[in-house]
Structures are given as structure tokens and as C-alpha cells.
């Protein structure tokens, strides 16, 4: 009986202690940087973090000449948000998406 009572107590208290996650806006902005299309989405509210994903142009080998993706990602986030990218916070995942905090003001 003690075990059942403790499980029942835990089952009623657990939902109260779990806070709902903070959701960032799901609005995706599309910008063009150096003849390439980037999709920029806010992924976190605190701190403000944006994700920049480059369109692969359907793997077309006859696209524009190569450019550094990091510089393009910085420009894409700045164009989409109007804020300055905090460069030390920027990182790239294995899928080629760039994440960075921004400073507005």
C-alpha cells in the first residue's frame, strides 16, 4: 500500500513540477546571399538563437561558383533579423546548419 500511495502522489505532483518549454517563433525567413538561398528560423528565445540553412539547389553542379558558407550564414542571419551575429557563439552541425546568438541594439 505504501508503494501504491507514493506512486499515486508522484503521478499527481510530476505534471505540476514540469515547466512547459519555451517555444521560439516558427516563422522562417528566406533571404538571398551571394546568389544562394538561405532559410533563417529562430530556434530559442532566451538566449535568442537563430538557425541558418542553405538551400542545396537540388544538388545542381552548374550553380554559382563556390563561396565560404560561414560568411554567407552570418550575412543571412543579419539580413533576416536586422541584428548583429555574435561570432563566438556561432557553430555548425553535421548537417551544415549554422546556429548563432544575435545582439539587437
N, C-alpha and C positions, 0 to 999 in steps of 0.2 A: 503494500500500500504506500509506503514511503516513496518508493521509486516512481510509482504512478503519479503521486502528488507533485513530486519535483519536476517530472516531465511536463505535467499539465501547467505548472507555474512557469516553466521555461517557455512553453509554447505560447503563453499569453503575454509574456514580457518581451520576448525576442522581437516581434514586429515593432514594438514601441522604441526599441533601442537602435534600430537600423534606420539611419537617415537616408533620405532619397538622394541619389547622386545629382550633382549639379549638371544640368544639360546646357551645352552651348547651342548657339543658333545653328540651325541646319542649312542656312542659306549658303549656296555655293555661287561664287562669282567667277566668271570666266574672263580672263584677260589675255592679251597677246603680247608676248615679249620676244624680240628678235625673230619674228616670223614663226613663232611657236605658240601654241595654245596651252594655257595653264588654268587649272581649276583650283581655286583657293577657298577653303572652308575653315570656319572657326571650330576648334575641337575642344577647347576648355575655356571656362570663364575666369577662373582665378588660379594661377596667372593666365592672362589672355594668350592663348596659343593658337596659331593658325597652321594648317597643313596645305602645302602646295604640291599638286600632282600634275606632271606634264603629260599632255596627250601624245601618244606614241605614233600618231598619224597612220594607224593601221600598218605599222612596220614598213612603210614606204621607203625603199632605198634611194629614191630620187628626190628626197626632200631638200630643204635648205642646208647649207654647209654646217658642220658641227660647231657647237658653242659650249662653253662651260655651263653645266646645269646649275651649279651653286649660285653663280651671278644671276642667272635667269630666275631662279627661285626667289632670291632676295628682291629683285625688281618686281616680280609677280605679286608677292605679298605686299610690297609697298604700294603698288598700283591699286590693288584690290581693297586695301584697308585705309590708305591715306596716312598710315603710321610708319614709324621707323622700326626696322628689324633690329633686334638685339642679337648681334652676331655670335657672341659666345654661347648663347642658348640654342643655336641652330644645330640640328642634326638630321641625318638622312637614314632611313631604314633600308632594309634589304630590298624592298620593292621599289626604291627610287623616289619615295615621297619625302619631302622636306618638312620639318616641323620647326617652328620658331616662335619665341615670345616677341611681342611688339611693344613699343613705347609710344603712346599717343600724347603729345603735349610738349 
